[in-house]
Amino acid sequence: MAKVTDTVAALALPAVEGAGCTLWDVEYVKEAGSWFLRVYIDKEGGVSIDDCEAVSRPLSDLLDQADPIEGSYTFEVSSAGADRALKKPEHFQQFLGQEVEVKLYRPREGRKEFVGVLKSYEEGDVTLEAGGETVSFGKQEIALVRLYPRF
C-alpha cells in the first residue's frame, strides 16, 4: 500500500500545477495529539495566499473524493518558505551554492547545528563550506537540512 504522502502528492500535482505552482513536499504528521496533512508549494517570485487558496479548494475536493486518510486531520496548503527543508535529491541540486543549516541528531564537537554553503549532496551525505573549512555529514547523522536565509 502506498504511503499517505505519496498518494496525496499524486492527487495534489494536477491542482498545484493548475495554479501555476510546483509541488515542494507533502507531510502527514501528528502534533499535539492531532494529525496534520500539509502540502507545501513553490512558485517563481514567491507564493501568495491566493496561490494557496487556488490549490487548497480543488485539492480538498479531491481528497474528499479519494478519501486516502482514515480519521480526521487538519489540511493545510502553505508556501515552502524561505527557510524550507531540503529533503529530496532535486531540492539539494537546486540549492547547491546556497547557504544552508544542517541540524544533527547528536552533537559533533559540542554542536548540533552548522551553517555553511552547500557544496555537495550524494546519497544523503551533505558537504558544506563553513568558515573556510569543508565539513561533511553522513546521512545517518543528519536530522534536518534547511535553507538559511539572512535578512
N, C-alpha and C positions, 0 to 999 in steps of 0.2 A: 504494500500500500504506500502511496506517495506521501511525503511529508506535507503537513498543512501548508507550510510556507511555499513549497513548490507548486502545490495546487492553486493557491491564491495568486502566486506570481503569474501562472499561466492564464488565470482568469483576468488578472489586472492588466496584462500587457496591452491588449487592444484599447482599453479605456484610457490608459496612460498615454499611449502613442496618439490616440484620437484627440487628446487635449494638447498635443504638441510637446509632450514631455518625454523623458526617459525614465524607466523603472530603475531605481538605485538599489533598493533592498526591500524585503518583507520580513517582519519578525512577528512571532507569536510568543508572548511572554506573560508570565504570572508576576504581578506586582501587588503587594499589599492585599493578597487574597483574591484579586480579580484578574481575569485574563484580558489581555490587550492584543489586538491584531493591528499592526502598524504597517502601512505601505509608504515607503519613502520615495519621493520623486525628485527629479532634477530637470533643469532647463537652462539652456544658454541664456545668460543675463539674469538668472535667478527665478525662483518660484514665488508666485503671488498667492494670496488667499483664493483668488478666482481660479487659479490653476488647480489648487487642492479641491475646490468645490466641483470643478469640471471633471475631476477623476472620481471623487467620492460618490456623487449621485449615481452615475451608471454602474459603478463597481458595487455599491451597496445593493442595487437591484440584482446584479449577477450573483452576488454572494447569497442573497435570499433564495434565489432560484436553485443554485447548485448545492447550497447548504453543506459546505465541506467541513464544518466545525460543529461538534456536538456541544450543547450547553451554551450559556450566554458569554458574551465578550463585548468589549468596547472596541469599536472600529475607528481608526484614525488614518487620515492621509496627511502627510507632512513633507516639507522640504527636507532633503538630505542634510542641509545645514552647512555652514561654513566650517564647522569642526566635525564633519561627517566621519564615521568609522569606515575604514578601508577593510573589506572582508574578502572580496573576490580578486583573482589574479588581474582581471581587467581594471579594477579600481587602482591597484598598485601601479600598473603600467601607465595609466592616465596621469598619475601624480608623481612620477619619477622626477626628481629635481626640486620637489616642493618640500617645505618644512612639515614634519610630522612629529607626533608624540607617540612613543611606544611605552605601554604600561606592561609590567611584568607580574607574573604570579608571585615570585619570590624575589627579594632584594638581590641586587648584584652590586658589590662594592658599597653596600649600605643604601642603595637607591632602588626604587621600583619604577621610576619614571625617567625617560630620556627623551630629549628633544634634539632633532637634527634634520639634515637634508636627506631625503630618501634616495639612496644610491642604487639599491637593487632589491629585488624580490624574486626568490627562487624556491618554489615548492614549499611556501610557508615561512622560509627563513628571510629575515629582513636585515639589510645593512644600511647604516646611517653614517653620515659625516657630521660629527659633532665636536665643536671646539678644536678643529684642525686634526681630529683623530677619526679613524674609521672604527666603528663599533658594529659587531654583528650579533644577532639574536636568533636562536633556534626557534622553530615553530612551537615546540613544547614549552618554551619559556614565556611566550607572548600571550598576555591576557587581552590586549586591545591595541590597535593602531588606528590613530585618527589624524586628520589634518590639524595643523596647529596654526590658526590664523593669528596674526599680530595686528592689533588695532591701534 
